Amino acid sequence: AICAINFHPRGTQLLSSAKDGTARIFDARNGAPLAVLKCEVHDPAGPAPVAPDPTKAKTRDPRMMRRAPQILVRGCAYGDLEGRVVYAVASGKRGPAYLTRWRTVVPSHRAPPASSSGGPPGAPPSSFAPAPTATTTPSFQREYRIQCSPVPVSATSLSSDGTLLALGSVEGSISLYDLEKRSVVKQ
C-alpha cells in the first residue's frame, strides 16, 4: 500500500513511499519505474538484524513463527529543487523511526577530445556530471540514516525551504526535525 506520494519539484517524476519498505521513483509522464530505495529500521550504529531461521523454530506452525519486522515507509520528499536529494522516513509497527537521505549519483563522463569539443588544442579533457533529466535513470546513494523519532511516524511534510521536516507520530504528537542539524528542534 502506498503511504505518501510527491511530485518532483519540476514535475517530471513521482516519489512514493510504501508499506513494503521502499520509496520508489517513477517517470511522471508514462509511469515507468526509475528507482527503488530500500529503507531499514534498525540502529545504524548497531548490527544489522538477522532474519529468523524457520528451521530453528520451536514450532512448525507458521502463525507462531517469529517474522522479520515489517518496515513501513510513511513519508518521502524531494529535498531540493533539482530532485537530487530524497528523504524517506521509515519505522516498524513499534519502535523508533529512521530518516534516510539519498543523493543522486550521476557517473562522471569524460568530455570528447579537445578538437571536437571546441576547447583549446592539447587541453586535458574535463570531467563533468550532467544533472539527471526526465530521460536519464537516476541512481541514488544513501548518504545517511539516523533515528528521527523514538516512536513510529505516521505522516511527514517537508518545509518549502527544505530545512525542516514535520513528523507526525502514531501517538498524536508533531515534531519539527532540523535536517541540517539532524535533530528535533521543536516538539
C-alpha atoms as a printed R data frame, in Angstrom:
    type eleno elety resid chain resno      x       y       z
1   ATOM     1    CA   ALA     A     1  0.000   0.000   0.000
2   ATOM     2    CA   ILE     A     2  1.200   3.488  -0.839
3   ATOM     3    CA   CYS     A     3  1.615   5.765   2.206
4   ATOM     4    CA   ALA     A     4  2.685   9.016   0.531
5   ATOM     5    CA   ILE     A     5  3.370  10.394  -2.927
6   ATOM     6    CA   ASN     A     6  5.083  13.606  -4.047
7   ATOM     7    CA   PHE     A     7  5.851  15.261  -7.351
8   ATOM     8    CA   HIS     A     8  9.417  16.098  -8.316
9   ATOM     9    CA   PRO     A     9  9.888  19.884  -7.956
10  ATOM    10    CA   ARG     A    10  9.972  20.189 -11.761
11  ATOM    11    CA   GLY     A    11  7.004  17.835 -12.231
12  ATOM    12    CA   THR     A    12  8.967  15.222 -14.190
13  ATOM    13    CA   GLN     A    13  8.914  12.410 -11.604
14  ATOM    14    CA   LEU     A    14  6.817  10.981  -8.779
15  ATOM    15    CA   LEU     A    15  8.268   9.794  -5.467
16  ATOM    16    CA   SER     A    16  6.215   7.330  -3.426
17  ATOM    17    CA   SER     A    17  6.648   5.601  -0.095
18  ATOM    18    CA   ALA     A    18  5.024   2.301   0.769
19  ATOM    19    CA   LYS     A    19  4.389  -0.347   3.383
20  ATOM    20    CA   ASP     A    20  6.760  -2.715   1.564
21  ATOM    21    CA   GLY     A    21  9.796  -0.870   2.993
22  ATOM    22    CA   THR     A    22 10.615   1.127  -0.130
23  ATOM    23    CA   ALA     A    23 10.491   4.583  -1.609
24  ATOM    24    CA   ARG     A    24 10.103   4.463  -5.386
25  ATOM    25    CA   ILE     A    25 10.628   6.974  -8.165
26  ATOM    26    CA   PHE     A    26  8.538   6.911 -11.345
27  ATOM    27    CA   ASP     A    27  8.511   8.918 -14.559
28  ATOM    28    CA   ALA     A    28  5.507  11.258 -14.191
29  ATOM    29    CA   ARG     A    29  4.715  11.193 -17.910
30  ATOM    30    CA   ASN     A    30  4.473   7.457 -18.524
31  ATOM    31    CA   GLY     A    31  4.645   5.832 -15.064
32  ATOM    32    CA   ALA     A    32  7.859   3.925 -15.828
33  ATOM    33    CA   PRO     A    33  9.773   2.904 -12.674
34  ATOM    34    CA   LEU     A    34 13.105   4.744 -12.359
35  ATOM    35    CA   ALA     A    35 14.495   3.794  -8.941
36  ATOM    36    CA   VAL     A    36 13.752   1.753  -5.811
37  ATOM    37    CA   LEU     A    37 15.171   2.973  -2.488
38  ATOM    38    CA   LYS     A    38 15.124   0.296   0.209
39  ATOM    39    CA   CYS     A    39 14.670   1.545   3.772
40  ATOM    40    CA   GLU     A    40 15.811  -0.039   7.035
41  ATOM    41    CA   VAL     A    41 14.630   0.412  10.615
42  ATOM    42    CA   HIS     A    42 17.489  -0.856  12.745
43  ATOM    43    CA   ASP     A    43 20.010   1.267  14.629
44  ATOM    44    CA   PRO     A    44 22.667   2.352  12.094
45  ATOM    45    CA   ALA     A    45 25.323   2.094  14.832
46  ATOM    46    CA   GLY     A    46 24.288  -1.454  15.743
47  ATOM    47    CA   PRO     A    47 24.445  -4.765  13.918
48  ATOM    48    CA   ALA     A    48 22.038  -5.434  11.082
49  ATOM    49    CA   PRO     A    49 19.085  -7.592  12.102
50  ATOM    50    CA   VAL     A    50 19.165 -11.251  11.169
51  ATOM    51    CA   ALA     A    51 16.072 -12.783   9.606
52  ATOM    52    CA   PRO     A    52 14.614 -15.602  11.688
53  ATOM    53    CA   ASP     A    53 15.650 -19.098  10.586
54  ATOM    54    CA   PRO     A    54 12.486 -21.198  10.151
55  ATOM    55    CA   THR     A    55 14.480 -24.426  10.512
56  ATOM    56    CA   LYS     A    56 15.405 -23.466  14.087
57  ATOM    57    CA   ALA     A    57 11.882 -22.542  15.153
58  ATOM    58    CA   LYS     A    58 10.416 -24.307  18.175
59  ATOM    59    CA   THR     A    59  7.207 -24.841  16.251
60  ATOM    60    CA   ARG     A    60  6.355 -25.512  12.619
61  ATOM    61    CA   ASP     A    61  3.080 -23.589  12.873
62  ATOM    62    CA   PRO     A    62  3.603 -20.523  10.632
63  ATOM    63    CA   ARG     A    63  1.242 -18.435  12.804
64  ATOM    64    CA   MET     A    64  3.566 -18.942  15.783
65  ATOM    65    CA   MET     A    65  6.863 -18.362  13.989
66  ATOM    66    CA   ARG     A    66  8.679 -15.076  14.557
67  ATOM    67    CA   ARG     A    67  8.761 -12.907  11.447
68  ATOM    68    CA   ALA     A    68 11.105 -10.136  10.430
69  ATOM    69    CA   PRO     A    69  9.651  -6.736  11.387
70  ATOM    70    CA   GLN     A    70  7.521  -5.017   8.778
71  ATOM    71    CA   ILE     A    71  9.089  -1.795   7.529
72  ATOM    72    CA   LEU     A    72  6.626   0.994   6.847
73  ATOM    73    CA   VAL     A    73  7.920   3.938   4.834
74  ATOM    74    CA   ARG     A    74  5.396   6.570   5.894
75  ATOM    75    CA   GLY     A    75  6.794   9.661   4.250
76  ATOM    76    CA   CYS     A    76  9.056  10.806   1.450
77  ATOM    77    CA   ALA     A    77 10.106  14.097  -0.089
78  ATOM    78    CA   TYR     A    78 12.478  15.623  -2.590
79  ATOM    79    CA   GLY     A    79 14.987  17.717  -0.647
80  ATOM    80    CA   ASP     A    80 15.989  20.217  -3.332
81  ATOM    81    CA   LEU     A    81 14.598  21.883  -6.442
82  ATOM    82    CA   GLU     A    82 16.583  19.672  -8.799
83  ATOM    83    CA   GLY     A    83 15.372  16.408  -7.241
84  ATOM    84    CA   ARG     A    84 18.920  15.285  -6.441
85  ATOM    85    CA   VAL     A    85 18.135  14.684  -2.754
86  ATOM    86    CA   VAL     A    86 15.437  12.336  -1.474
87  ATOM    87    CA   TYR     A    87 14.316  11.850   2.128
88  ATOM    88    CA   ALA     A    88 12.278   8.927   3.451
89  ATOM    89    CA   VAL     A    89 11.040   8.212   6.977
90  ATOM    90    CA   ALA     A    90 10.552   4.564   7.924
91  ATOM    91    CA   SER     A    91  9.528   2.736  11.059
92  ATOM    92    CA   GLY     A    92  8.206  -0.598  12.134
93  ATOM    93    CA   LYS     A    93  4.837  -1.007  13.805
94  ATOM    94    CA   ARG     A    94  6.663  -0.301  17.071
95  ATOM    95    CA   GLY     A    95  9.965   1.299  17.930
96  ATOM    96    CA   PRO     A    96 11.819   4.310  16.587
97  ATOM    97    CA   ALA     A    97 11.546   5.934  13.175
98  ATOM    98    CA   TYR     A    98 14.577   6.495  10.947
99  ATOM    99    CA   LEU     A    99 15.218   9.241   8.436
100 ATOM   100    CA   THR     A   100 17.238   8.239   5.376
101 ATOM   101    CA   ARG     A   101 18.770  10.723   2.954
102 ATOM   102    CA   TRP     A   102 19.774   9.695  -0.567
103 ATOM   103    CA   ARG     A   103 21.638  11.748  -3.145
104 ATOM   104    CA   THR     A   104 21.594  11.252  -6.905
105 ATOM   105    CA   VAL     A   105 24.768   9.707  -8.247
106 ATOM   106    CA   VAL     A   106 25.479  10.533 -11.848
107 ATOM   107    CA   PRO     A   107 28.600   8.902 -13.274
108 ATOM   108    CA   SER     A   108 31.242  11.328 -14.452
109 ATOM   109    CA   HIS     A   109 31.818  11.195 -18.171
110 ATOM   110    CA   ARG     A   110 34.889  12.338 -19.978
111 ATOM   111    CA   ALA     A   111 34.354  15.129 -22.413
112 ATOM   112    CA   PRO     A   112 35.194  14.383 -26.034
113 ATOM   113    CA   PRO     A   113 38.735  15.181 -27.203
114 ATOM   114    CA   ALA     A   114 39.570  18.896 -27.275
115 ATOM   115    CA   SER     A   115 39.435  19.094 -31.052
116 ATOM   116    CA   SER     A   116 35.794  18.004 -31.187
117 ATOM   117    CA   SER     A   117 34.697  19.806 -28.030
118 ATOM   118    CA   GLY     A   118 35.781  23.236 -29.150
119 ATOM   119    CA   GLY     A   119 38.370  23.540 -26.365
120 ATOM   120    CA   PRO     A   120 41.948  24.674 -26.930
121 ATOM   121    CA   PRO     A   121 44.141  22.113 -28.705
122 ATOM   122    CA   GLY     A   122 46.141  19.974 -26.281
123 ATOM   123    CA   ALA     A   123 43.955  20.911 -23.283
124 ATOM   124    CA   PRO     A   124 43.193  17.989 -20.968
125 ATOM   125    CA   PRO     A   125 39.667  16.652 -21.194
126 ATOM   126    CA   SER     A   126 37.479  17.905 -18.385
127 ATOM   127    CA   SER     A   127 35.120  15.701 -16.426
128 ATOM   128    CA   PHE     A   128 31.523  16.672 -15.992
129 ATOM   129    CA   ALA     A   129 28.446  15.216 -14.332
130 ATOM   130    CA   PRO     A   130 25.254  16.296 -16.022
131 ATOM   131    CA   ALA     A   131 22.159  16.686 -13.881
132 ATOM   132    CA   PRO     A   132 19.633  13.881 -14.247
133 ATOM   133    CA   THR     A   133 16.795  14.710 -16.582
134 ATOM   134    CA   ALA     A   134 13.474  13.081 -17.259
135 ATOM   135    CA   THR     A   135 15.196  10.920 -19.872
136 ATOM   136    CA   THR     A   136 18.014   9.655 -17.630
137 ATOM   137    CA   THR     A   137 17.522   6.992 -14.993
138 ATOM   138    CA   PRO     A   138 18.639   8.321 -11.621
139 ATOM   139    CA   SER     A   139 20.871   6.259  -9.388
140 ATOM   140    CA   PHE     A   140 20.862   7.046  -5.673
141 ATOM   141    CA   GLN     A   141 23.419   6.529  -2.946
142 ATOM   142    CA   ARG     A   142 22.408   6.561   0.709
143 ATOM   143    CA   GLU     A   143 24.187   9.412   2.488
144 ATOM   144    CA   TYR     A   144 22.942   8.679   5.989
145 ATOM   145    CA   ARG     A   145 20.255   7.048   8.095
146 ATOM   146    CA   ILE     A   146 19.516   8.439  11.538
147 ATOM   147    CA   GLN     A   147 16.872   8.000  14.209
148 ATOM   148    CA   CYS     A   148 14.452  10.925  13.954
149 ATOM   149    CA   SER     A   149 11.754   9.857  16.423
150 ATOM   150    CA   PRO     A   150 11.614   7.448  19.384
151 ATOM   151    CA   VAL     A   151  8.173   6.244  18.225
152 ATOM   152    CA   PRO     A   152  6.773   5.283  14.809
153 ATOM   153    CA   VAL     A   153  5.928   8.151  12.464
154 ATOM   154    CA   SER     A   154  2.644   8.133  10.571
155 ATOM   155    CA   ALA     A   155  2.954  11.343   8.497
156 ATOM   156    CA   THR     A   156  5.636  13.715   7.216
157 ATOM   157    CA   SER     A   157  5.877  17.065   5.463
158 ATOM   158    CA   LEU     A   158  8.952  18.946   4.240
159 ATOM   159    CA   SER     A   159  9.097  22.734   4.624
160 ATOM   160    CA   SER     A   160  9.166  24.757   1.401
161 ATOM   161    CA   ASP     A   161 12.787  25.795   2.034
162 ATOM   162    CA   GLY     A   162 13.835  22.153   2.585
163 ATOM   163    CA   THR     A   163 15.296  22.730   6.057
164 ATOM   164    CA   LEU     A   164 12.623  21.284   8.359
165 ATOM   165    CA   LEU     A   165 10.732  18.017   8.309
166 ATOM   166    CA   ALA     A   166  7.460  17.823  10.247
167 ATOM   167    CA   LEU     A   167  6.953  14.367  11.773
168 ATOM   168    CA   GLY     A   168  3.515  13.227  12.935
169 ATOM   169    CA   SER     A   169  3.807  10.333  15.379
170 ATOM   170    CA   VAL     A   170  1.401   7.456  15.885
171 ATOM   171    CA   GLU     A   171  0.903   8.859  19.401
172 ATOM   172    CA   GLY     A   172 -0.568  12.099  18.026
173 ATOM   173    CA   SER     A   173  2.381  14.461  18.541
174 ATOM   174    CA   ILE     A   174  4.120  16.605  15.914
175 ATOM   175    CA   SER     A   175  7.876  17.227  15.936
176 ATOM   176    CA   LEU     A   176  9.952  19.539  13.768
177 ATOM   177    CA   TYR     A   177 13.199  17.919  12.674
178 ATOM   178    CA   ASP     A   178 16.081  20.148  11.507
179 ATOM   179    CA   LEU     A   179 17.663  18.410   8.507
180 ATOM   180    CA   GLU     A   180 20.916  20.362   8.720
181 ATOM   181    CA   LYS     A   181 21.450  19.826  12.474
182 ATOM   182    CA   ARG     A   182 19.949  16.323  12.268
183 ATOM   183    CA   SER     A   183 17.953  16.818  15.458
184 ATOM   184    CA   VAL     A   184 14.469  17.608  16.721
185 ATOM   185    CA   VAL     A   185 14.123  21.369  17.220
186 ATOM   186    CA   LYS     A   186 10.545  21.541  18.447
187 ATOM   187    CA   GLN     A   187  8.075  19.028  19.751
